[in-house]
């Protein structure tokens, strides 16, 4: 099930529009798209609960384990 727009807004507000991994602000990276992603993926039994979601400017899944 897709993450709702309301939950995405909550995650962005909680993160203060900063990457929750490195702390960079979206203002610091104007050409980069920030997105909401799972901390623990569905593949590893992660949920869509906002406590398992974070704001990031790069997909950590692209970086590997």
C-alpha positions in Angstrom: 0.0 0.0 0.0 1.4 3.4 -0.9 2.3 5.8 1.9 -0.4 8.5 2.2 0.3 12.2 1.5 -0.6 13.0 5.1 2.1 10.6 6.5 4.6 11.9 4.0 3.9 15.4 5.3 4.3 14.3 8.9 7.7 12.7 8.1 8.9 15.9 6.3 7.8 18.1 9.2 9.4 15.8 11.8 12.7 15.9 9.8 12.4 19.7 9.3 13.2 19.1 5.6 16.6 17.6 6.5 18.0 14.2 5.5 17.5 12.1 8.6 20.7 10.2 7.9 23.2 13.0 7.3 21.3 16.2 8.4 21.7 18.1 5.1 18.9 20.5 4.5 16.8 20.4 1.3 17.8 24.1 1.0 21.5 23.0 0.8 20.7 20.6 -2.1 18.2 22.5 -4.3 18.7 20.3 -7.3 18.3 17.0 -5.4 14.9 15.4 -4.7 14.3 14.4 -1.1 11.9 11.5 -0.5 10.3 9.5 2.3 11.7 5.9 2.6 11.5 3.0 4.9 14.2 2.5 7.5 13.4 -1.2 7.6 12.1 -2.4 4.2 8.9 -4.4 3.7 11.2 -7.2 2.6 12.6 -7.3 6.1 9.1 -7.0 7.8 9.2 -3.2 8.1 6.0 -1.3 8.4 4.5 1.8 6.8 4.2 3.4 10.3 5.7 6.9 10.4 8.2 5.6 13.0 9.7 3.4 10.3 9.9 6.1 7.7 12.5 8.8 7.2 13.3 11.7 4.9 16.4 11.1 2.7 18.0 12.7 -0.3 19.4 9.4 -1.6 17.9 6.0 -1.3 19.9 4.1 1.3 18.9 0.9 -0.5 21.0 2.1 -3.5 24.0 2.2 -1.2 23.7 -1.4 -0.1 23.7 -3.1 3.3 
